[in-house]
Amino acid sequence: MICHIKSILAQLGPKPPKMGELADSIGVNRNTISRLTNNEHVPNLELAFDIRDKLNQWAVERGKELNWTIDDIWSR
């Protein structure tokens, strides 16, 4: 699985949230997000949906018409 969190965060605008903010906002350790983005770990379904929901929430808050799916965030 290839993780696209870094590129998705970059699409959120000139001051995108940092990966640590993502970790804090969904209640996981920053190391967990780092391992995901470095393709060292595959998330369980609950974590994958939490990440997707947070990324989509941030897109809405920034006025972006983006709606990512799990398949957009992780590809095979």
KEZABA-390723 format. One record per residue (C-alpha): residue number from 0; chain; x, y, z. Coordinates in Angstrom, 2 decimals. Example, Ala and Ser with C-alpha at 12.3 -4.5 7.8 and 13.67 -1.06 7.14 Angstrom:
# residues 2
+-----+-----+---------+---------+---------+
| seq | mol |      c1 |      c2 |      c3 |
+-----+-----+---------+---------+---------+
|   0 |   A |   12.30 |   -4.50 |    7.80 |
|   1 |   A |   13.67 |   -1.06 |    7.14 |
+-----+-----+---------+---------+---------+
***
This chain:
# residues 76
+-----+-----+---------+---------+---------+
| seq | mol |      c1 |      c2 |      c3 |
+-----+-----+---------+---------+---------+
|   0 |   A |    0.00 |    0.00 |    0.00 |
|   1 |   A |    1.26 |    3.45 |   -0.88 |
|   2 |   A |    0.22 |    6.30 |    1.41 |
|   3 |   A |   -0.61 |    9.70 |   -0.08 |
|   4 |   A |   -1.20 |   11.70 |    3.11 |
|   5 |   A |    1.72 |   14.09 |    2.46 |
|   6 |   A |    0.48 |   15.05 |   -1.00 |
|   7 |   A |   -3.10 |   15.39 |    0.23 |
|   8 |   A |   -2.02 |   17.70 |    3.04 |
|   9 |   A |   -0.18 |   19.83 |    0.46 |
|  10 |   A |   -3.43 |   20.22 |   -1.50 |
|  11 |   A |   -5.07 |   21.90 |    1.47 |
|  12 |   A |   -3.49 |   25.25 |    0.71 |
|  13 |   A |   -0.52 |   27.48 |    1.41 |
|  14 |   A |   -0.44 |   26.65 |    5.13 |
|  15 |   A |   -1.47 |   23.00 |    5.27 |
|  16 |   A |   -1.78 |   21.19 |    8.60 |
|  17 |   A |    1.28 |   19.27 |    9.68 |
|  18 |   A |    1.30 |   15.52 |   10.17 |
|  19 |   A |    1.61 |   16.06 |   13.92 |
|  20 |   A |   -1.63 |   18.04 |   13.88 |
|  21 |   A |   -3.29 |   15.15 |   12.08 |
|  22 |   A |   -2.05 |   12.72 |   14.72 |
|  23 |   A |   -3.19 |   14.94 |   17.58 |
|  24 |   A |   -6.60 |   15.56 |   16.03 |
|  25 |   A |   -7.43 |   11.87 |   15.70 |
|  26 |   A |   -5.81 |   10.77 |   18.95 |
|  27 |   A |   -2.84 |    8.75 |   17.74 |
|  28 |   A |    0.88 |    9.05 |   18.27 |
|  29 |   A |    2.82 |   11.16 |   15.76 |
|  30 |   A |    5.02 |    8.15 |   15.13 |
|  31 |   A |    1.95 |    6.29 |   13.84 |
|  32 |   A |    1.34 |    8.91 |   11.15 |
|  33 |   A |    5.04 |    8.94 |   10.30 |
|  34 |   A |    5.09 |    5.17 |    9.86 |
|  35 |   A |    1.99 |    5.37 |    7.65 |
|  36 |   A |    3.42 |    8.09 |    5.42 |
|  37 |   A |    6.71 |    6.18 |    5.09 |
|  38 |   A |    4.73 |    3.09 |    4.04 |
|  39 |   A |    6.01 |    1.14 |    7.04 |
|  40 |   A |    2.53 |    0.43 |    8.42 |
|  41 |   A |   -0.97 |   -0.20 |    7.06 |
|  42 |   A |   -3.80 |    1.31 |    9.13 |
|  43 |   A |   -6.72 |   -0.65 |   10.47 |
|  44 |   A |  -10.12 |    0.37 |    9.08 |
|  45 |   A |  -11.05 |    2.59 |   12.01 |
|  46 |   A |   -7.83 |    4.60 |   11.72 |
|  47 |   A |   -8.14 |    4.83 |    7.93 |
|  48 |   A |  -11.68 |    6.23 |    8.22 |
|  49 |   A |  -10.64 |    8.64 |   10.99 |
|  50 |   A |   -7.83 |    9.99 |    8.79 |
|  51 |   A |  -10.13 |   10.27 |    5.78 |
|  52 |   A |  -12.78 |   12.10 |    7.82 |
|  53 |   A |  -10.24 |   14.57 |    9.25 |
|  54 |   A |   -8.69 |   15.32 |    5.86 |
|  55 |   A |  -12.13 |   15.91 |    4.36 |
|  56 |   A |  -13.12 |   18.11 |    7.31 |
|  57 |   A |  -10.02 |   20.25 |    6.81 |
|  58 |   A |  -10.79 |   20.54 |    3.09 |
|  59 |   A |  -14.30 |   21.83 |    3.85 |
|  60 |   A |  -12.97 |   24.29 |    6.47 |
|  61 |   A |  -10.59 |   25.69 |    3.84 |
|  62 |   A |  -13.29 |   26.01 |    1.20 |
|  63 |   A |  -11.85 |   23.25 |   -0.96 |
|  64 |   A |  -14.21 |   21.14 |   -3.00 |
|  65 |   A |  -12.27 |   17.96 |   -2.32 |
|  66 |   A |  -13.63 |   14.71 |   -0.98 |
|  67 |   A |  -11.05 |   11.98 |   -0.59 |
|  68 |   A |  -11.83 |    8.32 |   -0.30 |
|  69 |   A |   -9.77 |    5.60 |    1.34 |
|  70 |   A |   -8.60 |    4.60 |   -2.14 |
|  71 |   A |   -7.36 |    8.16 |   -2.74 |
|  72 |   A |   -5.32 |    8.12 |    0.46 |
|  73 |   A |   -3.89 |    4.60 |    0.07 |
|  74 |   A |   -3.27 |    2.92 |   -3.25 |
|  75 |   A |   -2.00 |   -0.54 |   -4.04 |
+-----+-----+---------+---------+---------+
***
